[in-house]
Amino acid sequence: MSFIDTDPNEGMATQQINKKFQSGQIIQANATGFGAASDDFMERGIDLNEQLIRNKPATFFFRVNSDAMLGAGIHVGDILIVDRSLTPSSGKVVVAVLNGEFLVRRLQIQEHSISLVPENKRYGTIQVAQLEQYSTWGVVSFVIHSL
Amino acid sequence: MQAIVDCNSFYCACERLFQPQLQHAPVVVLSNNDGCIVSRSDEAKQLGINMAIPYFQAKDLIEKNKVHAFSSNYHLYGDLSWRVMETMRQLAPPGCVEVYSVDEAFINLDHIASDQLQDYCVSLKKKIETWTGISVSIGVGPNKVLSKVANRLAKKSKLLTGCVVILNDTKKIQAALQSTPIDDVWGIGYSYSEKLKTYGIHTAYALSIKDLSWGKRFLGGVPGMKLIRELKGMHSHDMQTPRTSKKMIATTRMFGRTVSEWQEIEEALATYATRTAEKLRRQHSAAYGVSVFLLKKAPPQTDISHYHHGRQVSGYVKLDNPSNLTPDIIKAVVALGKSLFEQGELYKKAGVILSDFVPDNALQTNLFVAPKDQNRKKLMNVIDNMNAAFRDDILKFATSGTQKNWKMRSERRSKRYTTRWDELCLVR
């Protein structure tokens, strides 16, 4: 039973705007006579945070240090945006912790087993054994890659 | 009902979040300058490492048992603290979360039916852990004191309670109070607990059955009375009016020793002014009224036996425009203080009181507020945020004194995983 709204996106947009207004990021409209006509068309400009960070308290960044996920467009040196509030379901790219080590892989959940699938032929699929210490740290929502 | 959400071994949990190989290893975090142990994982507690002892005292124990010791990484802790608090603010109704410290917050749960408290708290706890990676304990009671009692029990037997304890009937409250030593009651310091023991009061329960008047007489006046009231399960005063802002905010302190120099008093007053203005901004008010008082040391020849206070001098000024900005408040407070100060007198206490509040949002939309003020507000916001993140008032106004400007030692600090691009956690 959950008493808490589980959709992290709901109301976020308005919340963010309200917050920005309070923090003064939005320039207040001073009702002082006639402003320049272009003021009416002033916008805040595109904010990447809005697109890339859906739930700020649950979003973390990691730096990629392997080419295991090359096929998914994840290169060495890239930045992963990881959202812990997303449910780690089968097929998602995740940051996982296996025996104390951080790994980025595609998660595959079968009836009685979890495996971590790479997207690079040089790497093998990792079957998570029952006795191993495993946890899914978070779901990767975006990759920042420099060209 | 009132809940307190308290992070479990918070600083250690922050370290473990990015060093999962330490998940079941003993971990401790040291204070500024690596002086004392300020956070211990359960494994470290079980080794017999005590809280707040100097590092060198525990060094043998730490090295022998391969305990991982970290220097304080306030950037990391500050960021994760914000995440935990923000998660609660997003999940609870507006205005219900009151941040109490870097790792604790009270939540007003009056909107939750009594029989759903358990499920609500379990769900809240799970969500905080999922989103932030920080595990918490939740104690719930009819007031803050009892929520603290509940929280202590939740932490004490984590497996049994699942880190959630709800005290929602008199039977449970009584049992909880009976198993709470008097030293562990919120607000009872060392000297009061020793004093209470001489009266034969060893548990919270023994104190809760005392009369209110007894508390007033033997437990520091009104605060003692309030404490007993809350232990009896009654709603405390600020519970009845949980969401209305305070009408008056004060910061008063005894000086560590008697003080006679204006410069020292000025620094003290500026520090209190800063504190008070912070509190004012937190409740989104601005004040018209500023008062200052100075308490003189009683001359030794006076014969008022149980009353060692000297004469108090005070002054009040009304600001032209209501403000909650630290520089404005400091300016008024220092000017008032200066007019009260007499050279050659000894002072033992000072206080700053702000009153006559108006809502701050009324100010923000005021047409007559110069843009300069908007910028100053932004500045205050930045300072508040930075001080919240780094603690120890890293940013201060120069009047507050800069003597405590020591160099921080942090030999074993982990990376600032969440606040620096070049220190992100690596993933393979």
Chai-1 contact restraints between the chains, C-beta under 6 A:
chainA,res_idxA,chainB,res_idxB,connection_type,confidence,min_distance_angstrom,max_distance_angstrom,comment,restraint_id
A,M1,B,D119,contact,1.0,0.0,6.0,A-B,restraint_1
A,S2,B,S123,contact,1.0,0.0,6.0,A-B,restraint_2
A,F3,B,Y120,contact,1.0,0.0,6.0,A-B,restraint_3
A,F3,B,S123,contact,1.0,0.0,6.0,A-B,restraint_4
A,I4,B,L91,contact,1.0,0.0,6.0,A-B,restraint_5
A,I4,B,S123,contact,1.0,0.0,6.0,A-B,restraint_6
A,I4,B,K127,contact,1.0,0.0,6.0,A-B,restraint_7
A,G24,B,K378,contact,1.0,0.0,6.0,A-B,restraint_8
A,P57,B,R83,contact,1.0,0.0,6.0,A-B,restraint_9
A,P57,B,E86,contact,1.0,0.0,6.0,A-B,restraint_10
A,P57,B,T87,contact,1.0,0.0,6.0,A-B,restraint_11
A,P57,B,W131,contact,1.0,0.0,6.0,A-B,restraint_12
A,A58,B,W131,contact,1.0,0.0,6.0,A-B,restraint_13
A,F61,B,L424,contact,1.0,0.0,6.0,A-B,restraint_14
A,F62,B,L424,contact,1.0,0.0,6.0,A-B,restraint_15
A,F62,B,C425,contact,1.0,0.0,6.0,A-B,restraint_16
A,F62,B,V427,contact,1.0,0.0,6.0,A-B,restraint_17
A,R63,B,L424,contact,1.0,0.0,6.0,A-B,restraint_18
A,R63,B,L426,contact,1.0,0.0,6.0,A-B,restraint_19
A,N65,B,L426,contact,1.0,0.0,6.0,A-B,restraint_20
A,N65,B,R428,contact,1.0,0.0,6.0,A-B,restraint_21
A,S66,B,R428,contact,1.0,0.0,6.0,A-B,restraint_22
A,R84,B,W131,contact,1.0,0.0,6.0,A-B,restraint_23
A,S85,B,W131,contact,1.0,0.0,6.0,A-B,restraint_24
A,V95,B,V427,contact,1.0,0.0,6.0,A-B,restraint_25
A,V97,B,P20,contact,1.0,0.0,6.0,A-B,restraint_26
A,G100,B,P20,contact,1.0,0.0,6.0,A-B,restraint_27
A,G100,B,Q21,contact,1.0,0.0,6.0,A-B,restraint_28
A,F102,B,V427,contact,1.0,0.0,6.0,A-B,restraint_29
A,L103,B,R428,contact,1.0,0.0,6.0,A-B,restraint_30
A,V104,B,V427,contact,1.0,0.0,6.0,A-B,restraint_31
